[in-house]
Amino acid sequence: MDHALTATKQEQAEAAAFDRRDTSLVLAHVLLAFGALLLGGVAGLLQGLVRGGVITLPGGIGYYQLLTAHGVLMALIFTTFFIIGFLYSGMAKNMGGALSETARRLGWIGFWLMAVGTALGTVMILTNQATVLYTFYAPMKASPLFYIALALVVVGSWMSGYGIFSHYRWWKKNNKGKMSPLFSFMAVATMLLWQICTIGVAVTVLVQFIPWSLGWTDKIHVMISRTLFWYFGHPLVYFWLMPAYICWYVVVPKVIGGKIFSDALARLAFVLFILFSVPVGFHHQLTEPGIAPVWKYLQVILTFMVIIPSLMTAFAMFATFELYGRSKGAKGLFGWLKFLPWKDVRFFAPFMGMLIFIPAGAGGIINASHQLNTVVHNTLWVTGHFHLTVATTVALTFFGTAYWLIPAVTGRTLTPKLNRLGIIQTIVWVVGMLIMSLSMHTVGLLGAPRRTAYTTYQDYPDALGWIPYQVVMAVGGTVLFVSIILLVINIVLLLRAPKGYTEYPIAETAETAERTPRILERWGLWASLVVVLVLFAYTVPFAEMLQHAGPGSKPWVTW
Ligand code: HAS
């Protein structure tokens, strides 16, 4: 009898297992992502030590070079590879059980283009030919090969996006009239946002940086390049955040044993991200001359609009937790807290990300508040802000995802021991980040500039007061590095975990939720609306930048 039961369970498990043809595609992305995280983590630790004057590296490897490697590898490469791997896994799992041939092929083309770009870019940075930080602002100039590497990563990610779109279309064709599963809808929304926003970075790289670095043009229009970068740079942060939200909306409810609060609300939040995350780049340029205040004001208003989908997400997550807790008999305002699975890393890591997103988001609102921005802009406060957002909320959610995703796609088990190690690694990360980020926020308020080498730093009259915070930051950074090492060890252990079945957790929507309006899946409508908003927010200021390019300059040459 027992045996029969086991056999049935095994059959079910086999039926639910991840399609092996897609395993290598997902795994290649995820492992390259964590490789980049490790290398970026080493660069992060070293930049802190070099900056603090604790060590001197051979070959004159300096602070800005290490900071560039740290930013590019962690913020751009780790995130992009992990996101694409995760989205492909969900497309395969949720839409037909396996990827279509076209999607898989496009996924591999994308992977290789991005991998070659990453390798080339990393070599350029490590050989000091691209010490331009992850924002690569003009007039800092890198080797043309660095910009070509960036172009390869962007074009590769476009291919991966086309793969996701093609799989979605294939499923829609075979499931006429049906609403797409929530995960796939969100994956398409994320990649649509990516296609729209990367146009900015592609234009500045192809039209401005490559000709300029090759010596074909002798000038570069700095304002235009910064504007095109930030047209890309802000939606970039939502490209990081949206996959984390996919985990929160779709995976976390299943892990806790609950349901998705509202499918319609989740889709609406993603549509709002598409609409409002692009026309807001000026909130990174509030202190810059050359943009009329009225356009900055407009984009500040739009920035406040893009806070709404995050507030909706907070509401939905509270509702999911509370509904589940109450179904188990929870009482009082926060009684549901004790029914959550605190000892399950699949929940614990993303939950810590959520918790930290409350102060992190509040920091973002301060940044966006025009006048307050003048207090914090270009200080270490901003560095603290993005370490709480991307490096905590997003990173912890991705770590928590990796703990079940890797065994789920490789047919192995997340053992209780590995689960415990995952929780320890998460706690170490949270402790390190709180130490580092709190001191960054505080010293930022005292006026300490960001991205500044210690030697330059000493020229500031207030620098002495900042030194204790520097030390605390270094301590936090070291704790974080320990967490990265633990993570890498855990990943190796996951790859060698006992063979078996690990669930790919996808929740169902609560029975009480309202029906999802079909209009939410009208991609053409949302894409057209975002084009209108972008034209509205950017056309006039962009034309003014070209027109006032400086006495005697020829905008068509200099930009
Ligand atoms: Fe930001 C600068 C404004 C969010 C990343 N941001 C940056 C930079 C990065 C970055 C990398 O307006 C620096 C770029 C550089 O190198 O120069 N940011 C915002 C605003 C938001 C925001 C308004 N940022 C993010 C996210 C990021 C990110 C997300 C990465 C993933 N940011 C700015 C501005 C600047 C900026 C200016 C320029 C500063 C300058 O001067 O240079 C908003 O999207 C934030 C909204 C978030 C919330 C929080 C919602 C809370 C939730 C959690 C719920 C918790 C639960 C658990 C359910 C409103 C969803 C509860 C359980 C309990 C027990 C309580």
Boltz pocket constraint, residues with backbone or C-beta under 6 A from the ligand:
constraints:
  - pocket:
      binder: B
      contacts: [[A, 135], [A, 237], [A, 238], [A, 240], [A, 241], [A, 283], [A, 284], [A, 303], [A, 306], [A, 307], [A, 310], [A, 311], [A, 313], [A, 314], [A, 317], [A, 318], [A, 337], [A, 351], [A, 353], [A, 354], [A, 355], [A, 357], [A, 358], [A, 360], [A, 361], [A, 362], [A, 363], [A, 364], [A, 365], [A, 367], [A, 368], [A, 369], [A, 373], [A, 376], [A, 377], [A, 378], [A, 382], [A, 385], [A, 386], [A, 389], [A, 390], [A, 394]]
      max_distance: 6.0
